[in-house]
Each structure stands twice: as structure tokens, then as C-alpha cells.
Amino acid sequence: MTPAARLSAAIEALAAIDTQRIPAANALKEWGRAHRFAGSSDRAAIAGLVYDVLRRRASSAFMMGDESPRARLLGMLRLERGLDVEAIARLCDGGRFAPPPLTETERAALAERSPDAAPPPVAGDYPDWLDEELASAFGEARATEAAALARRAPLDLRVNTIKADRQAVLGALAHLGARPTPWSPWGIRIALDADARSPGIQAEPEFIKGAVEVQDEGSQLVALMSGASPGETVIDLCAGGGGKTLALAAMMGNRGRLIATDDDKRRLAPIHDRLIRAGARLPEVFTPKGAADPLASFGASADMVLVDAPCTGTGTWRRNPDAKWRMRPGALDERLKDQVEVLDRASLLVRPGGRLVYVTCSVLPSENGAQVRAFRDRHAGFSLLAPEAVAAGLGPRAAAFRQAAALTDEGILMTPLRTGTDGFFIAVLRRDQAAA
């Protein structure tokens, strides 16, 4: 397919998303089924265009003065891809399979308009109803912070120190342009250009033999700052597919006790194969059976309980740009209730002197600091570790990291703009020794 034909295909997929109200992934899959002649590189390029339009949906529509799929794609080419008017016009020449030529109105909008002076939700490309939350988090910088959440994310990998060291893996993945991440001693980053296909990392020998896992650097940092140590008893209460469980197992050197569980056994399903590939012998997977709590008889005996809480996922918008436009206020309310329940459950598992590590991949204060404050109101026997002490888990990089991240009274907030990671929040609470 020509670049112009890919634009037409992207407009078609965007129209399906709008009219059928379906996720972008579904629309792209349906387009691929209906156009089997398109090769894998074509499908990847079309998906890249669609997701870039979703990243810049509000600002592109504002600049063009039009919310149609075509207008949003044209605006994205200007704002996200950096094409000038004539370059866009060459792609939209009305030829076979190409979009129709630019109108004079479109030319004028592309040449003269900008979202720079637009309201923050437009300039930052996020839903209007989240403006109050983001203003609480970032104040006047909210549009800039949100714009960073709209940019395409790199591919981050975590070196599995049970099987490999970073320098060796960097050499093995040099052909992919692999570089060390700035903060994590385990991290490797592969930058992705706008038109680049994500490398098939699952086909790389280093992945197959368990030397690396796909994991954003922010997630790696959360594991590091949890302070999990060899010989401890650790519970990963919302383990999901096991990304943080695997990182904790490596930190613990396969010594101690590490329990992974989740209230949804479907989310746990991938963990078993991942543990085998990683050579992580330590984790025990407690799979829910019916309504019974698999940890009901565990008692307050854990040195550390990690709560990677269910949340809105606002910190992952650069990887899931479709999600922010599909999210509704009711979803935030549900997540807040879930967080209260899982925190209260976790509090019963922490031994006196032990730690409760609360983590979200959200940048919203109501899911982060507000939840920590509310938890302490309900549970007076827990005290907060100072964010400076939590960051100390990063070792030599801790001082620079403290300067980059946002340290609040309750914890640490990472964002793409500040730390180059996904958006993550972490707070560490210690149960008082006198607690019964």
C-alpha cells in the first residue's frame, strides 16, 4: 500500500470507531479481515496512524475546526508527525486509493491554526470531565503533563537477573537499538519512531530463554522501591499477569516466600508460563476458587504486601490512547471503591513492623494521595515512610530521581514528562510494632 492509501485506510478505521463505538483494536482487526491483501507492515502503519489520531484527538479537531475522522487525521499529521501543509497535500492528492485533495479551509487551518492557546483539556488531549482532577495534580502544568502522556511510549524491557545481566542483554539486542534506561539498573529501552513497528521481542532468543520481560521502567522502579529482600515473606495481592511478581522474585534471589494472587483468576492465567520461562521458583500462585479468599487463613504475617491497585490507568495513556476517550466518570467511582476494599484486605495481612506498598498506574490524586490519607484515617496503626526514604531503594540514582519525580506528603508520583516513565504512584506504609 502507498502512504496515501494507508491514510485512507486509517480514516476508514476511525470512522468505524466513531459510528460503531468499538475499541480501536477491534476496528483495526475488522479492517484487516476485510482487506487481507494488506501486509503486516501496512497494518502496523495504519494502526500507528489511528493510535496517533487518538493521542491527539482533541487538539487535532480544535486546530481543524472539525471533528470528522478525516479532519482529525489531517490535524494529527501536522501536530504529531510534523508534516507541513504541502507534504500533507501530496498525500491527499485524490489519486487512486488516496484521500481527496485538501480544501482551502483545510489548507488554511493546517497553515494558520494551533491548539497552543486552547483550554487545557484540548491542548493536553484529555476528556473535559478529568480537568479538575488533573488541575489538582499538576495545576497550570496539566496541559503539558497530559501532552507528554499523549506521546508514543518506547518499548521498555526488564533484564531478569536470575538468568542474565544487563550488559550482556544490551549486546544481544544491539540490533534493535537497545539502550539502558535512565533509572532502573535492570532496564533496557528501545525507542520507537512514529512509523516504526514494535519489534517482535517475543521472537528474540533473549526473550524466549527468559533473560528479559516487557515492563515499563516505572513498573520496575516500583518494585525496586518496595524494598523486597531475600528471606522475606511477600504477598503480591493484585498480581495480574505477574510482571511485578517476577521482578520481586529476582530481587529476592529466589529466597524467602513470595505469594502471587488476584481476585480474577483470568488475569492470573499468564503468570504460570512466565514463571517457568524466567526460572522464578520462589512464587506460589494462589488462584481464587469461587468466593473464598485464598489468603483467608494467612493472618498478619507478611513482611510486605504489594497492592498494585485496580485503577483508571491514566498513567498508561501513551500506551493506550483509546482508553482515555472511552473512560467515563462512573469508572473512576468504581475504581475508588475497589481500592478501598483491597487496601483494607491488605491491612490484615501485614505483620507488625511490616510494610504495605500501595501502587497505581494513575496520575489522579483521588486514586493516589487521597486514598492513602483515607486509609490512614481508617487504620491508625500504619505510618507513612517518607518519600525520600522510599526513593532510597534506587541506590545511586535515588538523589537524581528525587529531583525528577513529584514527591508528595503521601508518596512519589512518576510521569512521562518528569521521569520518562509511564505514570505511577507509590506509597509505603509501615504497620506499627505495637499493632496487634
Secondary structure, DSSP 8 states (H G I E B T S, - for coil): --HHHHHHHHHHHHHHHHHHT--HHHHHHHHHHH-TTS-HHHHHHHHHHHHHHHHTHHHHHHHHT--SHHHHHHHHHHHTS---HHHHHHH-S--TTS-----HHHHHHHHH--STTS-HHHHTT--GGGHHHHHHHHGGGHHHHHHHHTS---EEEEE-TTT--HHHHHHHTGGGT-EE-SS-TTEEEE---TT-----GGGSHHHHTTSEEE--HHHHHHHHHHT--TT-EEEETT-TTSHHHHHHHHHTTT-SEEEEE-S-HHHHTTHHHHHHHHT--SEEEE--BTTB-TTTTT-S-EEEEEEE-----GGGTTT-HHHHHH--HHHHHHHHHHHHHHHHHHHTTEEEEEEEEEEES---GGGTHHHHHHHHHH-TTEEE--HHHHHGGGGGGHHHHHHHSEE-SS-EEE-HHHHSS--EEEEEEEE-TT--
